[in-house]
Amino acid sequence: MPSTVTDSLIFRDMFGTAEMRDVFSDQSLARCYLEVEVALARAEAATGVIPAEAAEAIGAAAASMAIDFVRLREQTEITGYPILAIVHQLSEAAGEAGGFVHWGATTQDIMDTATVLQVRAALDLVGADLVALRDILAALAAKHRDTPMAGRTHLQQALPITFGYKVAVWLSMIERHIERLEQMRPRVLLGQFAGAAGTLASLGADGLKVQAALCERLELAQPSATWHVARDGLAEVVAFLGLVTGSLGKIGTDVMLLMATEFAEVAEPFVKGRGASSTMPQKRNPISSELMLAAAKTVRQHVALMLDGMVQDLERATGPWHVEWIAIPESFILTGGALAQAKYMLAGLIVDAERMRHNLAMSGGLIVAEAVMMAAAPKLGRQVAHDVVYDACRVAVTEKRTLADVLIDVPKIVDALGGAEAIRHHCDPANYLGLAPQMVDRMLRLLPAGQAGQR
């Protein structure tokens, strides 16, 4: 019976995706171990360290052998690591060539390099999802470039914005994550082959040549130095996932708040029964947003775990290394799940522009008091204009009148703005959007050519 949501038959597709789970499955991991062992044998054959026919036999054995996972598990529990058990099975399958399996390597060399192969595959999935999400957000921002709504600070109405502007802010985070991912790849996609204490002593003068050949075969970069206990690269990967899910959590939080009955400005896509309550027929809960937020909260704990795991002892670590076996797969699976939820939710997001306009007007113009103040300031002076409009706001609140109706009774403002119609113009929130639409345009122009939604 599964003990985590990422493995559960019930929950796994809510918190993850089949593609990401496959990357981190036991079968894929074991195959990565074999891929590294075979690449090592062929690199050593190419550099004259082992016979070429031995490398070919090892490769053929790895391609045809069926891994005994029961035996692998039992031996791993005894040894504490899976590589010796894999080496035993591969050596047996390779026959006489089996004596050349794992030549000059140490367990961590194979495990670390296999982890990097998994990370590379997983980052490809994350990168594709981020690009797809960028396209969805770009189209949404363009569509609602001029859709006015209330901007809120401290959960209070502050100034008018447009929904497109809000989406452009979300989009800017996703675009930076795409940039971060590409910048990060060269730092983290490094092979690992250094031997028992990291010095390649067992291979003598051939060590670095073998290391270079191994990395080339696996299409990984050759490290500048052994990273057995220098775990900044893998910590950066999980920290990056923390940033991605953090942004998704922010987007999900915004959507959840805007879905509240009192706001009702957006809604997640409608599917019969989705977000329903077992007892309240009217309910339509923000399921995708909630799952995105849950992923963000969980992955950030793994970020802390990976940072703690960087503090490793001497040339080969004890327990700190093991936390990576937990944090890396779970972080990627949860991130993949959150990205899938975000794509689904935002691609079908229902935006109620009429409700946004209704909510924008609910303050009776108080939300644009700043607009009136700044318009009157050139003639009255900023402080005088502030004080006059401040007093008018208090009257509007106390007497439950619109700000425009109150200001029309204030001769100073009527004179400063040039009449009642000018006052009504400045008190219309749709006329005080600042540069929100232009900021949407700027964000879309900065995207790579051909992105969806570009104006």
Summary of the structure (lengths in Angstrom):
residues: 455
radius of gyration: 29.9
end to end distance: 51.4
largest distance: 102.2
contacts: 1529
relative contact order: 0.12
helix: 68%
strand: 4%
